Structures are given as structure tokens and as C-alpha cells.
Amino acid sequence: MPTDLTDGEGHTHQTRFRIPKPMWEAFGRVADRLGSNRTARLLDHVRADIREHGDERDIADLDAGDLELLERRSRKGGRPPQKPRAQ
């Protein structure tokens, strides 16, 4: 059975982790140059790790999480267009 992917208030789970500020800023610039953003890049990495190293339960949770994101975005009219970031 998939785990609860929300914070109990109908929002996707937020988490915090430590990363040196220069590394975080560099990651943001790289994501910008790739036409993406940090969140999308991190989600892509998490998905790839689960696909490569996950068991059946992990893959089921990945599918459930992707379905949740799809449903959430469809209710909100899809993912909003990215705004250009100031350089």
C-alpha cells in the first residue's frame, strides 16, 4: 500500500536538507541553463534512483507519487509557466 505523500493538509510533502549555499546557488544556475528548476531536477534524480534501486513497494510508491502530482497539477490547470530568473 502506498504511503501518504501529503503533509495532512492536502499539500505535497516538504522536506529540508543541508547543502552549502554556494553549491545550492550553482545548482540553481545550472538548472536555469538547462531550462529547468531545482525542484524538477531533484524530482528527476529521485525518480531515477527509485527506478534503478527500488523494490516493488518503492516502484509502487513512485507511481502513486507521480499520479498525485499529475492529479494536483490537473486541478490547478497544469504546471504554471516558468518565469525567467534575474541573472
MMTF fields as JSON, N, C-alpha, C and O atoms, coordinates in Angstrom:
{
  "mmtfVersion": "1.0.0",
  "mmtfProducer": "UNKNOWN",
  "numBonds": 347,
  "numAtoms": 348,
  "numGroups": 87,
  "numChains": 1,
  "numModels": 1,
  "chainsPerModel": [1],
  "groupsPerChain": [87],
  "chainIdList": ["A"],
  "bondAtomList": [4, 2, 8, 6, 12, 10, 16, 14, 20, 18, 24, 22, 28, 26, 32, 30, 36, 34, 40, 38, 44, 42, 48, 46, 52, 50, 56, 54, 60, 58, 64, 62, 68, 66, 72, 70, 76, 74, 80, 78, 84, 82, 88, 86, 92, 90, 96, 94, 100, 98, 104, 102, 108, 106, 112, 110, 116, 114, 120, 118, 124, 122, 128, 126, 132, 130, 136, 134, 140, 138, 144, 142, 148, 146, 152, 150, 156, 154, 160, 158, 164, 162, 168, 166, 172, 170, 176, 174, 180, 178, 184, 182, 188, 186, 192, 190, 196, 194, 200, 198, 204, 202, 208, 206, 212, 210, 216, 214, 220, 218, 224, 222, 228, 226, 232, 230, 236, 234, 240, 238, 244, 242, 248, 246, 252, 250, 256, 254, 260, 258, 264, 262, 268, 266, 272, 270, 276, 274, 280, 278, 284, 282, 288, 286, 292, 290, 296, 294, 300, 298, 304, 302, 308, 306, 312, 310, 316, 314, 320, 318, 324, 322, 328, 326, 332, 330, 336, 334, 340, 338, 344, 342],
  "bondOrderList": [1, 1, 1, 1, 1, 1, 1, 1, 1, 1, 1, 1, 1, 1, 1, 1, 1, 1, 1, 1, 1, 1, 1, 1, 1, 1, 1, 1, 1, 1, 1, 1, 1, 1, 1, 1, 1, 1, 1, 1, 1, 1, 1, 1, 1, 1, 1, 1, 1, 1, 1, 1, 1, 1, 1, 1, 1, 1, 1, 1, 1, 1, 1, 1, 1, 1, 1, 1, 1, 1, 1, 1, 1, 1, 1, 1, 1, 1, 1, 1, 1, 1, 1, 1, 1, 1],
  "groupList": [{"groupName": "MET", "atomNameList": ["N", "CA", "C", "O"], "elementList": ["N", "C", "C", "O"], "formalChargeList": [0, 0, 0, 0], "bondAtomList": [1, 0, 2, 1, 3, 2], "bondOrderList": [1, 1, 2], "singleLetterCode": "M", "chemCompType": "L-PEPTIDE LINKING"}, {"groupName": "PRO", "atomNameList": ["N", "CA", "C", "O"], "elementList": ["N", "C", "C", "O"], "formalChargeList": [0, 0, 0, 0], "bondAtomList": [1, 0, 2, 1, 3, 2], "bondOrderList": [1, 1, 2], "singleLetterCode": "P", "chemCompType": "L-PEPTIDE LINKING"}, {"groupName": "THR", "atomNameList": ["N", "CA", "C", "O"], "elementList": ["N", "C", "C", "O"], "formalChargeList": [0, 0, 0, 0], "bondAtomList": [1, 0, 2, 1, 3, 2], "bondOrderList": [1, 1, 2], "singleLetterCode": "T", "chemCompType": "L-PEPTIDE LINKING"}, {"groupName": "ASP", "atomNameList": ["N", "CA", "C", "O"], "elementList": ["N", "C", "C", "O"], "formalChargeList": [0, 0, 0, 0], "bondAtomList": [1, 0, 2, 1, 3, 2], "bondOrderList": [1, 1, 2], "singleLetterCode": "D", "chemCompType": "L-PEPTIDE LINKING"}, {"groupName": "LEU", "atomNameList": ["N", "CA", "C", "O"], "elementList": ["N", "C", "C", "O"], "formalChargeList": [0, 0, 0, 0], "bondAtomList": [1, 0, 2, 1, 3, 2], "bondOrderList": [1, 1, 2], "singleLetterCode": "L", "chemCompType": "L-PEPTIDE LINKING"}, {"groupName": "GLY", "atomNameList": ["N", "CA", "C", "O"], "elementList": ["N", "C", "C", "O"], "formalChargeList": [0, 0, 0, 0], "bondAtomList": [1, 0, 2, 1, 3, 2], "bondOrderList": [1, 1, 2], "singleLetterCode": "G", "chemCompType": "PEPTIDE LINKING"}, {"groupName": "GLU", "atomNameList": ["N", "CA", "C", "O"], "elementList": ["N", "C", "C", "O"], "formalChargeList": [0, 0, 0, 0], "bondAtomList": [1, 0, 2, 1, 3, 2], "bondOrderList": [1, 1, 2], "singleLetterCode": "E", "chemCompType": "L-PEPTIDE LINKING"}, {"groupName": "HIS", "atomNameList": ["N", "CA", "C", "O"], "elementList": ["N", "C", "C", "O"], "formalChargeList": [0, 0, 0, 0], "bondAtomList": [1, 0, 2, 1, 3, 2], "bondOrderList": [1, 1, 2], "singleLetterCode": "H", "chemCompType": "L-PEPTIDE LINKING"}, {"groupName": "GLN", "atomNameList": ["N", "CA", "C", "O"], "elementList": ["N", "C", "C", "O"], "formalChargeList": [0, 0, 0, 0], "bondAtomList": [1, 0, 2, 1, 3, 2], "bondOrderList": [1, 1, 2], "singleLetterCode": "Q", "chemCompType": "L-PEPTIDE LINKING"}, {"groupName": "ARG", "atomNameList": ["N", "CA", "C", "O"], "elementList": ["N", "C", "C", "O"], "formalChargeList": [0, 0, 0, 0], "bondAtomList": [1, 0, 2, 1, 3, 2], "bondOrderList": [1, 1, 2], "singleLetterCode": "R", "chemCompType": "L-PEPTIDE LINKING"}, {"groupName": "PHE", "atomNameList": ["N", "CA", "C", "O"], "elementList": ["N", "C", "C", "O"], "formalChargeList": [0, 0, 0, 0], "bondAtomList": [1, 0, 2, 1, 3, 2], "bondOrderList": [1, 1, 2], "singleLetterCode": "F", "chemCompType": "L-PEPTIDE LINKING"}, {"groupName": "ILE", "atomNameList": ["N", "CA", "C", "O"], "elementList": ["N", "C", "C", "O"], "formalChargeList": [0, 0, 0, 0], "bondAtomList": [1, 0, 2, 1, 3, 2], "bondOrderList": [1, 1, 2], "singleLetterCode": "I", "chemCompType": "L-PEPTIDE LINKING"}, {"groupName": "LYS", "atomNameList": ["N", "CA", "C", "O"], "elementList": ["N", "C", "C", "O"], "formalChargeList": [0, 0, 0, 0], "bondAtomList": [1, 0, 2, 1, 3, 2], "bondOrderList": [1, 1, 2], "singleLetterCode": "K", "chemCompType": "L-PEPTIDE LINKING"}, {"groupName": "TRP", "atomNameList": ["N", "CA", "C", "O"], "elementList": ["N", "C", "C", "O"], "formalChargeList": [0, 0, 0, 0], "bondAtomList": [1, 0, 2, 1, 3, 2], "bondOrderList": [1, 1, 2], "singleLetterCode": "W", "chemCompType": "L-PEPTIDE LINKING"}, {"groupName": "ALA", "atomNameList": ["N", "CA", "C", "O"], "elementList": ["N", "C", "C", "O"], "formalChargeList": [0, 0, 0, 0], "bondAtomList": [1, 0, 2, 1, 3, 2], "bondOrderList": [1, 1, 2], "singleLetterCode": "A", "chemCompType": "L-PEPTIDE LINKING"}, {"groupName": "VAL", "atomNameList": ["N", "CA", "C", "O"], "elementList": ["N", "C", "C", "O"], "formalChargeList": [0, 0, 0, 0], "bondAtomList": [1, 0, 2, 1, 3, 2], "bondOrderList": [1, 1, 2], "singleLetterCode": "V", "chemCompType": "L-PEPTIDE LINKING"}, {"groupName": "SER", "atomNameList": ["N", "CA", "C", "O"], "elementList": ["N", "C", "C", "O"], "formalChargeList": [0, 0, 0, 0], "bondAtomList": [1, 0, 2, 1, 3, 2], "bondOrderList": [1, 1, 2], "singleLetterCode": "S", "chemCompType": "L-PEPTIDE LINKING"}, {"groupName": "ASN", "atomNameList": ["N", "CA", "C", "O"], "elementList": ["N", "C", "C", "O"], "formalChargeList": [0, 0, 0, 0], "bondAtomList": [1, 0, 2, 1, 3, 2], "bondOrderList": [1, 1, 2], "singleLetterCode": "N", "chemCompType": "L-PEPTIDE LINKING"}],
  "groupTypeList": [0, 1, 2, 3, 4, 2, 3, 5, 6, 5, 7, 2, 7, 8, 2, 9, 10, 9, 11, 1, 12, 1, 0, 13, 6, 14, 10, 5, 9, 15, 14, 3, 9, 4, 5, 16, 17, 9, 2, 14, 9, 4, 4, 3, 7, 15, 9, 14, 3, 11, 9, 6, 7, 5, 3, 6, 9, 3, 11, 14, 3, 4, 3, 14, 5, 3, 4, 6, 4, 4, 6, 9, 9, 16, 9, 12, 5, 5, 9, 1, 1, 8, 12, 1, 9, 14, 8],
  "groupIdList": [1, 2, 3, 4, 5, 6, 7, 8, 9, 10, 11, 12, 13, 14, 15, 16, 17, 18, 19, 20, 21, 22, 23, 24, 25, 26, 27, 28, 29, 30, 31, 32, 33, 34, 35, 36, 37, 38, 39, 40, 41, 42, 43, 44, 45, 46, 47, 48, 49, 50, 51, 52, 53, 54, 55, 56, 57, 58, 59, 60, 61, 62, 63, 64, 65, 66, 67, 68, 69, 70, 71, 72, 73, 74, 75, 76, 77, 78, 79, 80, 81, 82, 83, 84, 85, 86, 87],
  "secStructList": [7, 7, 7, 7, 7, 5, 7, 1, 1, 1, 1, 5, 7, 7, 7, 7, 7, 7, 7, 7, 2, 2, 2, 2, 2, 2, 2, 2, 2, 2, 2, 2, 2, 6, 6, 7, 7, 2, 2, 2, 2, 2, 2, 2, 2, 2, 2, 2, 2, 2, 2, 2, 2, 7, 7, 2, 2, 2, 2, 2, 2, 2, 2, 2, 2, 2, 2, 2, 2, 2, 2, 2, 2, 2, 2, 6, 6, 1, 1, 7, 7, 7, 7, 7, 7, 7, 7],
  "xCoordList": [0.844, 0.0, 0.887, 1.811, 0.635, 1.478, 1.397, 0.373, 2.48, 2.496, 1.785, 1.601, 1.383, 0.736, 1.781, 2.783, 1.55, 2.529, 2.221, 2.916, 1.194, 0.846, 1.206, 1.499, 1.181, 1.505, 0.276, 0.339, -0.833, -2.045, -2.948, -4.097, -2.453, -3.243, -3.501, -3.881, -3.304, -3.547, -2.414, -2.597, -1.263, -0.104, 0.925, 0.966, 1.751, 2.836, 3.804, 3.92, 4.479, 5.409, 6.573, 7.169, 6.891, 8.081, 9.123, 8.804, 10.355, 11.439, 12.582, 12.659, 13.445, 14.605, 15.868, 15.887, 16.903, 18.195, 19.261, 19.016, 20.421, 21.524, 22.375, 22.693, 22.731, 23.609, 24.338, 23.718, 25.62, 26.327, 25.686, 25.33, 25.547, 24.872, 25.502, 24.762, 26.831, 27.399, 27.004, 26.771, 26.929, 26.542, 25.079, 24.745, 24.201, 22.778, 22.591, 21.788, 23.335, 23.233, 23.739, 23.131, 24.848, 25.371, 24.36, 24.16, 23.719, 22.704, 21.545, 21.013, 21.151, 20.092, 20.48, 19.672, 21.722, 22.185, 22.237, 21.841, 22.728, 22.791, 21.383, 21.139, 20.464, 19.078, 18.501, 17.818, 18.775, 18.308, 18.854, 18.116, 20.164, 20.778, 20.188, 20.166, 19.721, 19.106, 17.617, 16.936, 17.11, 15.697, 14.795, 13.651, 15.313, 14.577, 14.62, 14.882, 14.361, 14.498, 14.97, 14.996, 15.338, 15.895, 14.916, 15.294, 13.654, 12.663, 12.527, 12.554, 12.383, 12.234, 13.464, 13.34, 14.656, 15.894, 16.009, 16.41, 15.652, 15.709, 14.698, 15.015, 13.484, 12.485, 12.955, 12.755, 13.577, 14.099, 15.146, 15.168, 16.007, 17.047, 16.426, 16.825, 15.456, 14.788, 14.106, 14.214, 13.406, 12.747, 13.769, 13.543, 14.877, 15.904, 16.468, 16.66, 16.734, 17.25, 16.239, 16.604, 14.967, 13.946, 13.827, 13.748, 13.812, 13.71, 14.895, 14.733, 16.082, 17.285, 17.473, 17.911, 17.155, 17.493, 16.283, 16.441, 15.08, 13.9, 13.372, 13.602, 12.644, 11.951, 10.508, 10.161, 9.682, 8.302, 7.529, 6.795, 7.696, 6.993, 7.456, 6.642, 8.767, 9.302, 8.746, 8.368, 8.696, 8.172, 6.687, 6.224, 5.942, 4.521, 4.344, 3.454, 5.189, 5.118, 5.512, 4.936, 6.487, 6.869, 5.682, 5.368, 5.032, 3.861, 2.749, 2.11, 2.52, 1.488, 1.843, 0.974, 3.105, 3.545, 3.407, 2.959, 3.791, 3.649, 2.18, 1.829, 1.321, -0.113, -0.655, -1.464, -0.208, -0.631, -0.23, -1.027, 1.014, 1.459, 0.637, 0.261, 0.357, -0.437, -1.838, -2.335, -2.472, -3.814, -3.796, -4.672, -2.814, -2.713, -2.55, -3.19, -1.693, -1.456, -2.668, -2.93, -3.422, -4.607, -5.687, -6.428, -5.79, -6.76, -6.377, -7.238, -5.095, -4.606, -4.374, -3.81, -4.79, -4.599, -3.238, -2.803, -2.562, -1.239, -0.149, -0.411, 1.042, 2.202, 2.286, 2.249, 2.401, 2.483, 3.751, 4.771, 3.692, 4.905, 6.003, 5.734, 7.225, 8.349, 8.625, 8.605, 8.883, 9.254, 10.756, 11.498, 11.209, 12.672, 13.256, 12.686, 14.393, 15.044, 16.016, 16.677, 16.097, 17.051, 18.466, 18.733, 19.334, 20.726, 21.541, 22.737],
  "yCoordList": [-1.173, 0.0, 1.233, 1.315, 2.205, 3.393, 4.199, 4.21, 4.861, 5.709, 7.016, 7.384, 7.723, 9.017, 10.027, 10.241, 10.644, 11.566, 13.019, 13.909, 13.281, 14.652, 14.956, 14.055, 16.237, 16.638, 16.669, 17.189, 16.124, 16.109, 17.29, 17.305, 18.279, 19.457, 19.541, 20.601, 18.451, 18.434, 18.989, 19.254, 19.164, 19.675, 18.562, 17.626, 18.682, 17.714, 17.917, 19.009, 16.859, 16.855, 17.794, 17.779, 18.608, 19.441, 18.858, 18.372, 18.91, 18.408, 19.403, 20.247, 19.296, 20.196, 19.347, 18.253, 19.868, 19.216, 20.287, 21.399, 19.956, 20.921, 20.788, 19.688, 21.943, 21.995, 23.333, 24.345, 23.365, 24.64, 25.636, 25.279, 26.877, 27.896, 28.061, 28.142, 28.115, 28.252, 27.091, 27.29, 25.876, 24.721, 24.843, 24.532, 25.296, 25.472, 26.536, 26.363, 27.629, 28.695, 28.208, 28.502, 27.468, 26.917, 25.961, 25.975, 25.129, 24.201, 24.958, 24.527, 26.075, 26.901, 27.46, 27.47, 27.927, 28.458, 27.372, 27.594, 26.198, 25.079, 24.693, 24.492, 24.589, 24.251, 25.286, 24.932, 26.559, 27.623, 27.415, 27.504, 27.134, 26.948, 25.737, 25.688, 24.781, 23.592, 23.788, 22.866, 24.993, 25.278, 24.597, 24.257, 24.403, 23.689, 24.483, 25.685, 23.807, 24.409, 23.34, 22.155, 23.761, 22.815, 21.694, 20.523, 22.06, 21.047, 19.977, 18.784, 20.394, 19.43, 18.534, 17.327, 19.128, 18.349, 17.35, 16.204, 17.798, 16.897, 15.762, 14.607, 16.087, 15.041, 14.034, 12.831, 14.515, 13.604, 12.662, 11.47, 13.209, 12.379, 11.342, 10.178, 11.768, 10.838, 9.72, 8.546, 10.094, 9.075, 8.073, 6.864, 8.578, 7.701, 6.746, 5.564, 7.243, 6.378, 5.296, 4.135, 5.682, 4.685, 3.645, 2.451, 4.077, 3.113, 2.159, 0.965, 2.684, 1.861, 0.955, -0.186, 1.434, 0.704, 0.259, -0.436, 0.653, 0.368, -1.045, -1.718, -1.467, -2.754, -2.495, -1.371, -3.525, -3.391, -2.322, -1.534, -2.296, -1.283, 0.127, 1.042, 0.294, 1.607, 2.07, 3.231, 1.161, 1.49, 1.836, 2.761, 1.109, 1.409, 2.794, 3.547, 3.129, 4.463, 5.548, 6.636, 5.255, 6.205, 6.467, 7.616, 5.4, 5.547, 6.331, 7.183, 6.043, 6.765, 8.244, 9.109, 8.527, 9.918, 10.671, 11.818, 10.033, 10.684, 10.911, 11.938, 9.961, 10.13, 11.298, 12.088, 11.402, 12.525, 13.864, 14.8, 13.944, 15.188, 15.503, 16.654, 14.494, 14.688, 15.191, 16.136, 14.558, 14.975, 16.385, 17.195, 16.675, 18.004, 19.086, 20.135, 18.819, 19.809, 19.967, 21.065, 18.88, 18.993, 19.822, 20.538, 19.74, 20.555, 22.023, 22.899, 22.284, 23.662, 24.209, 25.293, 23.491, 23.954, 23.639, 24.276, 22.673, 22.295, 23.072, 23.955, 22.739, 23.431, 24.827, 24.98, 25.861, 27.219, 27.418, 26.786, 28.302, 28.547, 29.13, 29.908, 28.74, 29.25, 30.689, 31.059, 31.5, 32.895, 32.964, 32.265, 33.8, 33.95, 34.47, 35.356, 33.913, 34.348, 35.463, 35.468, 36.41, 37.511, 36.961, 36.121, 37.411, 36.945, 37.765, 37.521],
  "zCoordList": [0.0, 0.0, 0.0, 0.809, -0.89, -0.942, 0.344, 1.027, 0.654, 1.837, 1.549, 0.389, 2.605, 2.469, 2.014, 2.697, 0.866, 0.299, 0.606, 0.116, 1.406, 1.734, 3.165, 3.952, 3.499, 4.86, 5.756, 6.869, 5.291, 6.081, 5.803, 6.246, 5.078, 4.748, 3.25, 2.753, 2.525, 1.1, 0.254, -0.934, 0.849, 0.106, -0.038, 0.76, -1.065, -1.184, -0.021, 0.534, 0.322, 1.454, 1.197, 0.12, 2.185, 2.104, 3.035, 4.12, 2.608, 3.441, 3.399, 2.506, 4.352, 4.413, 4.453, 5.016, 3.853, 3.96, 3.904, 3.437, 4.374, 4.412, 3.156, 2.704, 2.613, 1.444, 1.51, 1.835, 1.214, 1.238, 0.262, -0.861, 0.706, -0.1, -1.487, -2.467, -1.615, -2.97, -3.89, -5.083, -3.327, -4.127, -4.562, -5.706, -3.65, -3.955, -5.041, -5.957, -4.93, -5.927, -7.291, -8.321, -7.296, -8.548, -9.172, -10.387, -8.346, -8.833, -9.469, -10.491, -8.879, -9.458, -10.812, -11.741, -10.928, -12.212, -13.276, -14.42, -12.895, -13.848, -14.285, -15.475, -13.348, -13.689, -14.652, -15.613, -14.393, -15.3, -16.709, -17.69, -16.799, -18.117, -18.841, -20.071, -18.079, -18.671, -18.933, -19.382, -18.652, -18.876, -17.862, -18.164, -16.669, -15.638, -14.343, -14.349, -13.239, -11.922, -10.953, -11.285, -9.764, -8.797, -8.468, -8.417, -8.247, -7.872, -8.944, -8.641, -10.183, -11.276, -11.388, -11.591, -11.254, -11.352, -10.204, -10.407, -8.985, -7.836, -7.982, -7.697, -8.423, -8.636, -9.682, -9.516, -10.757, -11.782, -11.187, -11.493, -10.339, -9.717, -8.775, -8.777, -7.977, -7.062, -7.848, -7.493, -8.915, -9.753, -10.307, -10.268, -10.815, -11.4, -10.35, -10.633, -9.146, -8.083, -7.718, -7.536, -7.611, -7.258, -8.356, -8.068, -9.613, -10.724, -10.754, -11.01, -10.494, -10.584, -9.37, -9.519, -8.19, -6.967, -6.145, -5.141, -6.56, -5.754, -5.92, -6.924, -4.874, -4.954, -5.408, -5.773, -5.385, -5.873, -5.109, -5.706, -3.793, -2.995, -3.36, -3.484, -3.531, -3.896, -5.245, -5.398, -6.217, -7.544, -7.444, -8.112, -6.624, -6.432, -5.802, -6.199, -4.823, -4.212, -5.209, -5.206, -6.056, -7.105, -8.031, -8.343, -8.463, -9.333, -8.641, -9.258, -7.359, -6.607, -6.47, -6.583, -6.23, -6.111, -7.419, -7.434, -8.521, -9.825, -10.166, -10.748, -9.809, -10.031, -9.203, -9.691, -7.956, -7.113, -7.734, -7.78, -8.211, -8.842, -10.086, -10.307, -10.896, -12.104, -11.752, -12.365, -10.764, -10.354, -9.773, -10.077, -8.949, -8.334, -9.404, -9.341, -10.377, -11.438, -12.335, -12.828, -12.56, -13.413, -12.727, -13.4, -11.407, -10.665, -10.681, -10.612, -10.772, -10.748, -12.151, -12.303, -13.161, -14.531, -15.098, -16.057, -14.528, -15.029, -14.334, -13.517, -14.66, -14.074, -14.666, -15.887, -13.816, -14.356, -15.163, -14.89, -16.167, -16.952, -16.057, -15.141, -16.342, -15.565, -15.934, -17.108, -14.916, -15.14, -15.318, -14.628, -16.234, -16.378, -15.069, -14.431, -14.68, -13.457, -13.756, -14.795, -12.836, -12.983, -12.856, -11.996, -13.675, -13.646, -12.689, -12.53]
}
